[in-house]
């Protein structure tokens, strides 16, 4: 969690010092008794105004921060827009044209990224771990990491040595066990009280960054931005539904959403289900 907060602060610095000041004020407000409730009520409206996303110009009545309920098996590819959720959270609600939903040219194949999610070393190692009960140290992921990581070459959430790598593995085990036992929870609704308290103190954007995050291509294809560990767990457990946050939508998909809203053509899609048609929006 602290790593995400640090990254977000860095991102605010890139966007201007004034953003960092606003973020600091936000952290004070969210941890102040009696003010906290007001913060969570009005922060979505503030961020919608602050970010001024493209999609609001279409007059589609859309809640930027409402999570979509999707089948994890419908997310099989990565988005080709560079960056992870921490760096791209300011893209929420934006519209892009182009070929980013068709290609894989802006991403390199790594242990964690490939054209297909199921082809990643991460996914295959997690599947080996939880389907075959393979010790982490015998998985391809950890074997490769242990040969590569060092103080000068940190990888996988800043792991610099074997101890760091195995601690990260333990964290994944904990998440897997929690999801297996109580089902997939929205990150803003974590069941364990101590986690929820720590989570709430981080504010709205950090809350959203810890969800599974997707872009939507021209045909409605869900393309993964971030959250590959939780998505992999959902796939391995055979879950039928998970919540996701949508960042960027392809222009051609937004045109279809406009038609859906106007009642011209009804879409059977998780994104469209959150948007009323003209018959129900009066």
PALONU-971269 format. One record per residue (C-alpha): x negated, y, z. Coordinates in pm, whole numbers, plus 50000, padded with zeros to 5 digits. Example, Ala and Ser with C-alpha at 12.3 -4.5 7.8 and 13.67 -1.06 7.14 Angstrom:
x: 48770; y: 49550; z: 50780
x: 48633; y: 49894; z: 50714
***
This chain:
x: 50000; y: 50000; z: 50000
x: 49727; y: 50249; z: 50095
x: 49550; y: 50177; z: 49766
x: 49865; y: 50274; z: 49576
x: 49900; y: 50595; z: 49777
x: 49539; y: 50684; z: 49704
x: 49582; y: 50617; z: 49333
x: 49898; y: 50824; z: 49323
x: 49721; y: 51115; z: 49491
x: 49446; y: 51091; z: 49230
x: 49710; y: 51095; z: 48959
x: 49865; y: 51407; z: 49111
x: 49523; y: 51572; z: 49107
x: 49498; y: 51496; z: 48738
x: 49837; y: 51662; z: 48689
x: 49739; y: 51966; z: 48894
x: 49660; y: 52065; z: 49249
x: 50013; y: 52194; z: 49309
x: 50145; y: 51839; z: 49262
x: 49916; y: 51713; z: 49535
x: 50044; y: 51985; z: 49769
x: 50402; y: 51880; z: 49698
x: 50313; y: 51517; z: 49762
x: 50152; y: 51602; z: 50096
x: 50465; y: 51788; z: 50202
x: 50670; y: 51486; z: 50096
x: 50472; y: 51253; z: 50324
x: 50538; y: 51485; z: 50617
x: 50910; y: 51502; z: 50544
x: 50957; y: 51128; z: 50504
x: 50802; y: 51059; z: 50844
x: 50987; y: 51335; z: 51032
x: 51284; y: 51221; z: 51245
x: 51624; y: 51352; z: 51126
x: 51467; y: 51477; z: 50804
x: 51390; y: 51127; z: 50674
x: 51754; y: 51051; z: 50588
x: 51790; y: 51377; z: 50398
x: 51468; y: 51301; z: 50210
x: 51591; y: 50963; z: 50085
x: 51924; y: 51116; z: 49984
x: 51785; y: 51405; z: 49784
x: 51439; y: 51294; z: 49664
x: 51579; y: 51118; z: 49353
x: 51748; y: 51445; z: 49247
x: 51428; y: 51636; z: 49312
x: 51214; y: 51399; z: 49106
x: 51468; y: 51391; z: 48825
x: 51440; y: 51771; z: 48807
x: 51062; y: 51770; z: 48856
x: 50989; y: 51511; z: 48588
x: 51246; y: 51643; z: 48335
x: 51255; y: 51312; z: 48144
x: 51341; y: 51294; z: 47775
x: 51643; y: 51070; z: 47820
x: 51836; y: 51338; z: 48007
x: 51841; y: 51538; z: 47683
x: 52057; y: 51266; z: 47523
x: 52347; y: 51332; z: 47762
x: 52354; y: 50965; z: 47858
x: 52467; y: 50948; z: 48223
x: 52173; y: 50752; z: 48357
x: 52016; y: 50708; z: 48699
x: 51640; y: 50704; z: 48642
x: 51573; y: 50522; z: 48967
x: 51844; y: 50255; z: 48949
x: 51685; y: 49912; z: 48915
x: 51807; y: 49681; z: 48639
x: 51883; y: 49318; z: 48720
x: 51719; y: 49090; z: 48465
x: 51622; y: 48727; z: 48411
x: 51243; y: 48694; z: 48464
x: 51228; y: 48460; z: 48163
x: 51328; y: 48756; z: 47946
x: 50996; y: 48927; z: 48025
x: 50724; y: 48752; z: 47828
x: 50504; y: 49024; z: 47679
x: 50312; y: 49328; z: 47800
x: 50389; y: 49680; z: 47690
x: 50120; y: 49822; z: 47462
x: 50140; y: 50167; z: 47620
x: 49811; y: 50200; z: 47813
x: 49808; y: 50230; z: 48192
x: 49964; y: 50062; z: 48493
x: 50261; y: 50179; z: 48699
x: 50048; y: 50401; z: 48923
x: 49922; y: 50604; z: 48630
x: 50245; y: 50589; z: 48432
x: 50508; y: 50658; z: 48697
x: 50546; y: 51010; z: 48553
x: 50666; y: 50848; z: 48226
x: 50991; y: 50740; z: 48388
x: 51284; y: 50826; z: 48163
x: 51070; y: 50921; z: 47865
x: 51135; y: 50820; z: 47503
x: 50865; y: 50714; z: 47259
x: 50870; y: 50624; z: 46893
x: 50593; y: 50423; z: 46727
x: 50466; y: 50066; z: 46725
x: 50380; y: 50024; z: 47095
x: 50655; y: 49766; z: 47134
x: 50529; y: 49558; z: 46844
x: 50153; y: 49536; z: 46896
x: 49884; y: 49446; z: 47150
x: 49607; y: 49663; z: 47011
x: 49577; y: 49899; z: 47308
x: 49524; y: 49621; z: 47564
x: 49233; y: 49379; z: 47588
x: 49265; y: 49019; z: 47694
x: 49150; y: 48980; z: 48053
x: 49215; y: 48745; z: 48343
x: 49534; y: 48938; z: 48407
x: 49643; y: 49053; z: 48062
x: 49715; y: 48875; z: 47737
x: 49966; y: 48906; z: 47455
x: 50191; y: 48662; z: 47640
x: 50226; y: 48668; z: 48019
x: 50226; y: 48289; z: 48043
x: 49890; y: 48284; z: 47863
x: 49711; y: 48489; z: 48128
x: 49460; y: 48319; z: 48354
x: 49645; y: 48475; z: 48647
x: 49976; y: 48311; z: 48559
x: 49823; y: 47972; z: 48479
x: 49623; y: 47975; z: 48802
x: 49926; y: 48074; z: 49010
x: 50129; y: 47800; z: 48844
x: 49849; y: 47553; z: 48919
x: 49842; y: 47672; z: 49279
x: 50216; y: 47647; z: 49347
x: 50324; y: 47364; z: 49117
x: 50024; y: 47137; z: 49177
x: 49918; y: 47258; z: 49524
x: 49569; y: 47331; z: 49390
x: 49339; y: 47514; z: 49635
x: 49278; y: 47870; z: 49522
x: 48902; y: 47811; z: 49494
x: 48968; y: 47540; z: 49235
x: 49178; y: 47762; z: 49009
x: 49031; y: 47920; z: 48698
x: 49113; y: 48266; z: 48827
x: 48920; y: 48242; z: 49152
x: 48631; y: 48045; z: 49004
x: 48585; y: 48318; z: 48744
x: 48622; y: 48601; z: 48993
x: 48371; y: 48452; z: 49236
x: 48115; y: 48445; z: 48957
x: 48179; y: 48808; z: 48866
x: 48264; y: 49019; z: 49171
x: 48002; y: 49210; z: 49364
x: 47954; y: 49537; z: 49550
x: 47873; y: 49703; z: 49218
x: 48143; y: 49520; z: 49022
x: 48467; y: 49515; z: 49224
x: 48767; y: 49347; z: 49063
x: 49123; y: 49244; z: 49148
x: 49235; y: 49519; z: 49383
x: 48879; y: 49617; z: 49465
x: 48751; y: 49272; z: 49568
x: 48374; y: 49287; z: 49612
x: 48300; y: 48940; z: 49752
x: 48444; y: 48596; z: 49819
x: 48612; y: 48710; z: 50140
x: 48796; y: 48989; z: 49958
x: 48913; y: 48754; z: 49683
x: 49044; y: 48493; z: 49926
x: 49221; y: 48761; z: 50132
x: 49402; y: 48867; z: 49818
x: 49494; y: 48502; z: 49757
x: 49636; y: 48480; z: 50108
x: 49846; y: 48788; z: 50039
x: 49989; y: 48625; z: 49726
x: 50065; y: 48311; z: 49928
x: 50252; y: 48524; z: 50179
x: 50457; y: 48693; z: 49907
x: 50531; y: 48357; z: 49743
x: 50650; y: 48206; z: 50073
x: 50869; y: 48507; z: 50148
x: 51036; y: 48500; z: 49805
x: 51077; y: 48122; z: 49824
x: 51241; y: 48143; z: 50167
x: 51465; y: 48450; z: 50141
x: 51480; y: 48525; z: 49770
x: 51349; y: 48821; z: 49575
x: 51405; y: 49148; z: 49759
x: 51398; y: 49502; z: 49627
x: 51083; y: 49659; z: 49765
x: 51281; y: 49940; z: 49921
x: 51490; y: 49684; z: 50110
x: 51217; y: 49466; z: 50259
x: 51358; y: 49246; z: 50532
x: 51071; y: 49256; z: 50781
x: 51113; y: 49570; z: 50989
x: 50745; y: 49656; z: 51018
x: 50699; y: 49637; z: 50643
x: 51007; y: 49845; z: 50578
x: 50884; y: 50116; z: 50814
x: 50541; y: 50131; z: 50650
x: 50702; y: 50118; z: 50308
x: 50944; y: 50402; z: 50376
x: 50665; y: 50628; z: 50498
x: 50506; y: 50616; z: 50153
x: 50791; y: 50797; z: 49976
x: 51006; y: 50736; z: 49670
x: 50741; y: 50712; z: 49398
x: 50528; y: 50465; z: 49593
x: 50841; y: 50261; z: 49659
x: 50914; y: 50246; z: 49289
x: 50554; y: 50159; z: 49198
x: 50580; y: 49840; z: 49401
x: 50870; y: 49709; z: 49192
x: 50824; y: 49509; z: 48875
x: 50800; y: 49782; z: 48610
x: 50890; y: 49750; z: 48241
x: 50923; y: 49948; z: 47921
x: 51201; y: 49867; z: 47673
x: 51127; y: 49817; z: 47304
x: 51340; y: 49902; z: 47000
x: 51545; y: 49582; z: 47013
x: 51590; y: 49588; z: 47391
x: 51288; y: 49368; z: 47460
x: 51160; y: 49400; z: 47817
x: 50784; y: 49463; z: 47816
x: 50584; y: 49433; z: 48136
x: 50394; y: 49735; z: 48266
x: 50307; y: 49617; z: 48618
x: 50412; y: 49369; z: 48883
x: 50263; y: 49060; z: 48719
x: 50206; y: 48877; z: 49051
x: 50570; y: 48904; z: 49159
x: 50694; y: 48832; z: 48808
x: 50476; y: 48520; z: 48791
x: 50614; y: 48402; z: 49124
x: 50971; y: 48458; z: 49003
x: 50901; y: 48255; z: 48690
x: 50730; y: 47973; z: 48882
x: 51019; y: 47953; z: 49130
x: 51272; y: 47951; z: 48847
x: 51461; y: 48256; z: 48974
x: 51745; y: 48370; z: 48751
x: 51757; y: 48736; z: 48857
x: 51506; y: 48999; z: 48966
x: 51524; y: 49380; z: 48989
x: 51301; y: 49588; z: 48760
x: 51231; y: 49958; z: 48712
x: 51240; y: 50096; z: 48357
x: 50985; y: 50357; z: 48254
x: 50972; y: 50428; z: 47879
x: 51237; y: 50339; z: 47622
x: 51176; y: 50319; z: 47248
x: 51359; y: 50586; z: 47050
x: 51547; y: 50326; z: 46846
x: 51668; y: 50162; z: 47167
x: 51787; y: 50495; z: 47305
x: 51984; y: 50552; z: 46984
x: 52161; y: 50223; z: 47057
x: 52229; y: 50331; z: 47415
x: 52386; y: 50652; z: 47285
x: 52617; y: 50447; z: 47062
x: 52698; y: 50223; z: 47357
x: 52786; y: 50520; z: 47575
x: 53007; y: 50668; z: 47303
x: 53189; y: 50338; z: 47264
x: 53068; y: 50290; z: 46905
x: 52897; y: 49958; z: 46975
x: 52891; y: 49768; z: 47304
x: 52555; y: 49631; z: 47417
x: 52521; y: 49321; z: 47634
x: 52196; y: 49422; z: 47799
x: 52088; y: 49494; z: 48159
x: 51995; y: 49851; z: 48067
x: 52330; y: 49919; z: 47901
x: 52527; y: 49769; z: 48188
x: 52417; y: 50063; z: 48405
x: 52558; y: 50313; z: 48154
x: 52935; y: 50367; z: 48127
x: 53105; y: 50378; z: 47787
x: 53316; y: 50674; z: 47680
x: 53630; y: 50490; z: 47792
x: 53511; y: 50480; z: 48155
x: 53305; y: 50797; z: 48174
x: 53587; y: 51048; z: 48159
***
